[in-house]
Amino acid sequence: MDIFAHRGVSAHCPENTIAAFVAASKLPIAGIELDVHLTADRELVVIHDEMIDRTSNGSGYVKDYTLQELRAFDFGSWFSPEFEGESIPTLGDILELFAGTNHRINIELKTDIFPYNGIEALVIKEVAAYQMTERVIISSFNHESIQIVSQRAPYIEKAALFAEILVDFYGYTVQIPANAIHVSLTTAFRKSVKEALNEGATVRVYTVNDIEYAKQLQQLGVQAIFTDDPGKIVSGLAD
């Protein structure tokens, strides 16, 4: 079962920062997961929330700032004083960091609140610029974004994100179309997820920070999990 570092090693570093991804790059794991939003000057930045309030010393919406303005804020000290001065990374920063590794990169398009018109094409272009189309998974809760990626870049792996349970995950994702199903831990043990696995679907589960759950998901046949503490999960599964 593959292990993905959720927003980097976010249990020990401020999420979605260079520090969190550098820590992940040194681990024997399959990949990382990150989130992208679009700035006022249409730059792709790596951050989870629509607003910068929770993970920086600033406030307001990502979409209302330029990249240069966002770079002035501190995205580390909210987590711990040792990370003071961490700035918001761009998607390019992270792709460059992993250009020389074998890690897969799961890029979540955060288009479920603001549509960020054209973000899909910008992400596809950036991934191509780093020659990483083979290593990328593009996911979103906004399945229209997945459709756009499918039309523009059918060769890139796409995953539909779900927070709720569906009766027929497999049939639905074939329609989008998406290559994989990403479900929450609370729904992962439900009958329809097992049915999707039986039908040959690729299922990845978020966010798994408990070793026992990780072991149960491995037995279930889930292909991958996203975790905030990949080092702990890797050693726990090895025991």
C-alpha positions as CSV (number, residue, x, y, z in Angstrom):
1,M,0.0,0.0,0.0
2,D,1.4,3.4,-1.0
3,I,1.9,6.2,1.5
4,F,1.4,9.8,0.6
5,A,2.5,12.7,2.9
6,H,-0.6,14.8,3.3
7,R,0.3,18.4,2.8
8,G,3.9,17.2,3.4
9,V,5.0,15.9,6.8
10,S,2.3,18.1,8.3
11,A,2.5,16.4,11.8
12,H,6.0,17.8,12.3
13,C,6.2,20.8,10.0
14,P,3.8,23.6,9.0
15,E,1.6,22.1,6.3
16,N,2.1,22.9,2.6
17,T,5.5,24.6,3.2
18,I,8.9,23.8,1.7
19,A,10.0,22.5,5.1
20,A,7.1,20.0,5.1
21,F,7.9,18.8,1.6
22,V,11.7,18.6,2.1
23,A,11.0,16.3,5.1
24,A,8.7,14.2,2.9
25,S,11.3,14.0,0.1
26,K,13.7,12.2,2.5
27,L,11.2,9.4,3.3
28,P,10.8,6.0,1.6
29,I,7.2,6.8,0.6
30,A,5.2,6.8,-2.7
31,G,4.4,10.5,-2.8
32,I,3.1,13.7,-1.4
33,E,-0.2,15.6,-1.5
34,L,-0.6,19.3,-1.8
35,D,-3.4,21.9,-2.5
36,V,-3.3,24.7,-5.0
37,H,-5.1,28.0,-5.2
38,L,-4.8,30.9,-7.7
39,T,-3.5,34.4,-6.7
40,A,-4.8,37.8,-7.9
41,D,-2.0,37.7,-10.5
42,R,-2.8,34.2,-11.5
43,E,0.1,32.4,-9.9
44,L,-0.4,28.8,-8.5
45,V,0.3,28.8,-4.8
46,V,0.4,25.8,-2.4
47,I,-2.0,26.3,0.5
48,H,-5.0,24.4,1.8
49,D,-7.5,27.1,2.8
50,E,-9.1,29.8,0.7
51,M,-7.9,32.3,3.4
52,I,-4.4,32.7,4.8
53,D,-5.6,33.4,8.4
54,R,-5.1,29.9,9.8
55,T,-1.6,29.2,8.4
56,S,0.0,32.6,8.3
57,N,0.4,35.9,10.2
58,G,-1.8,37.6,7.6
59,S,-5.5,37.6,6.9
60,G,-7.8,37.6,3.8
61,Y,-8.4,35.5,0.7
62,V,-5.5,34.0,-1.3
63,K,-7.3,35.2,-4.5
64,D,-7.1,38.9,-3.4
65,Y,-3.3,38.9,-3.1
66,T,-0.5,38.9,-5.6
67,L,2.2,36.3,-5.2
68,Q,4.6,39.0,-4.1
69,E,2.2,40.2,-1.4
70,L,1.7,36.7,-0.1
71,R,5.4,36.1,0.0
72,A,5.6,38.9,2.6
73,F,3.6,36.8,5.2
74,D,5.1,34.3,7.5
75,F,3.6,30.8,7.0
76,G,5.7,29.0,9.6
77,S,5.6,30.5,13.0
78,W,1.9,29.7,13.6
79,F,3.1,26.1,13.8
80,S,6.3,26.6,15.8
81,P,8.9,29.4,16.3
82,E,11.6,27.2,14.6
83,F,9.7,27.6,11.3
84,E,9.5,31.4,11.4
85,G,10.1,32.9,8.0
86,E,8.6,30.0,5.9
87,S,6.9,31.6,2.9
88,I,4.1,30.4,0.7
89,P,5.5,28.1,-2.0
90,T,4.4,28.0,-5.6
91,L,3.5,24.8,-7.4
92,G,6.7,25.2,-9.4
93,D,8.7,25.4,-6.2
94,I,7.4,22.0,-5.1
95,L,7.7,20.4,-8.5
96,E,11.3,21.6,-8.7
97,L,12.0,20.1,-5.2
98,F,10.8,16.7,-6.4
99,A,12.1,16.8,-9.9
100,G,15.0,14.5,-9.0
101,T,13.1,12.0,-6.8
102,N,10.7,9.2,-7.7
103,H,7.8,10.5,-5.5
104,R,4.4,10.9,-7.1
105,I,2.7,14.4,-6.7
106,N,-1.0,14.5,-5.9
107,I,-2.1,18.1,-6.8
108,E,-5.5,18.9,-5.3
109,L,-7.3,21.7,-7.2
110,K,-9.1,23.7,-4.5
111,T,-11.9,24.8,-6.9
112,D,-14.8,23.7,-4.7
113,I,-15.4,27.2,-3.2
114,F,-14.0,29.5,-5.9
115,P,-13.8,28.1,-9.4
116,Y,-10.5,29.9,-10.2
117,N,-11.3,30.1,-13.9
118,G,-8.5,28.5,-16.0
119,I,-6.6,27.0,-13.1
120,E,-6.7,23.5,-14.7
121,A,-4.9,24.6,-17.8
122,L,-2.3,26.5,-15.7
123,V,-1.6,23.4,-13.6
124,I,-1.3,21.1,-16.7
125,K,1.1,23.6,-18.2
126,E,3.3,23.8,-15.1
127,V,3.4,20.0,-14.7
128,A,4.4,19.7,-18.4
129,A,7.2,22.4,-17.9
130,Y,8.7,20.1,-15.2
131,Q,8.2,17.0,-17.4
132,M,6.2,15.4,-14.6
133,T,3.0,14.4,-16.3
134,E,3.7,10.8,-15.7
135,R,4.2,11.3,-11.9
136,V,1.2,13.6,-11.2
137,I,-2.3,12.8,-9.9
138,I,-4.7,15.7,-10.2
139,S,-7.6,15.5,-7.7
140,S,-10.6,17.7,-6.7
141,F,-13.9,17.8,-4.9
142,N,-15.1,19.8,-7.8
143,H,-15.6,17.1,-10.5
144,E,-16.1,19.7,-13.2
145,S,-12.4,20.5,-12.7
146,I,-11.6,16.8,-13.2
147,Q,-13.6,16.8,-16.4
148,I,-11.7,19.8,-17.7
149,V,-8.4,18.1,-17.0
150,S,-9.6,14.9,-18.6
151,Q,-10.5,16.8,-21.8
152,R,-7.3,18.8,-21.9
153,A,-4.8,16.2,-20.7
154,P,-6.3,12.7,-20.9
155,Y,-2.8,11.2,-20.2
156,I,-2.6,12.7,-16.7
157,E,-4.0,10.6,-13.9
158,K,-7.1,12.1,-12.3
159,A,-8.9,11.4,-9.0
160,A,-12.3,12.3,-7.8
161,L,-12.4,13.4,-4.2
162,F,-15.4,12.5,-2.0
163,A,-16.4,13.6,1.4
164,E,-19.6,11.6,1.4
165,I,-20.6,8.1,0.6
166,L,-22.0,7.1,-2.9
167,V,-24.0,4.1,-3.8
168,D,-21.9,3.5,-6.9
169,F,-18.5,5.1,-6.8
170,Y,-17.1,3.1,-9.7
171,G,-20.0,3.9,-12.1
172,Y,-19.9,7.6,-11.2
173,T,-16.1,8.0,-11.7
174,V,-16.2,6.2,-15.0
175,Q,-18.7,8.9,-16.2
176,I,-16.5,11.9,-15.2
177,P,-14.1,10.2,-16.2
178,A,-11.6,9.8,-13.4
179,N,-8.9,7.1,-12.8
180,A,-9.1,6.9,-9.1
181,I,-11.4,7.5,-6.1
182,H,-10.2,9.4,-3.0
183,V,-12.5,8.8,0.0
184,S,-12.4,9.9,3.6
185,L,-11.5,7.5,6.3
186,T,-15.0,7.7,7.8
187,T,-16.5,6.2,4.6
188,A,-13.6,3.9,3.6
189,F,-15.1,0.8,5.3
190,R,-18.5,1.1,3.7
191,K,-19.9,-1.5,1.3
192,S,-19.8,0.7,-1.8
193,V,-16.0,1.3,-1.4
194,K,-15.5,-2.5,-1.1
195,E,-17.6,-2.9,-4.3
196,A,-15.5,-0.3,-6.1
197,L,-12.3,-2.2,-5.1
198,N,-13.9,-5.4,-6.4
199,E,-14.7,-3.7,-9.7
200,G,-11.0,-2.8,-10.1
201,A,-11.1,0.8,-8.9
202,T,-8.0,2.5,-7.5
203,V,-9.0,3.7,-4.1
204,R,-7.0,6.1,-1.9
205,V,-8.0,7.1,1.6
206,Y,-7.5,10.4,3.5
207,T,-6.4,11.2,6.2
208,V,-5.1,8.2,8.0
209,N,-2.9,8.9,11.1
210,D,-3.7,5.7,13.1
211,I,-1.6,2.6,12.5
212,E,-4.5,0.2,13.2
213,Y,-6.7,1.9,10.5
214,A,-3.7,1.8,8.1
215,K,-3.4,-1.9,8.6
216,Q,-7.1,-2.5,8.2
217,L,-7.2,-0.5,4.9
218,Q,-4.2,-2.5,3.7
219,Q,-6.1,-5.7,4.3
220,L,-9.1,-4.3,2.5
221,G,-7.0,-3.8,-0.6
222,V,-6.9,0.0,-0.6
223,Q,-4.0,1.1,-2.9
224,A,-2.9,4.2,-0.9
225,I,-3.4,6.4,2.1
226,F,-2.7,10.0,2.8
227,T,-1.2,10.7,6.3
228,D,0.1,13.7,8.2
229,D,2.8,11.5,9.8
230,P,4.2,9.2,7.0
231,G,7.3,8.3,9.0
232,K,5.1,6.8,11.9
233,I,2.9,4.9,9.4
234,V,5.8,3.5,7.5
235,S,7.5,2.1,10.6
236,G,4.1,0.9,12.0
237,L,3.3,-1.0,8.9
238,A,6.8,-2.5,8.8
239,D,6.3,-4.0,12.3
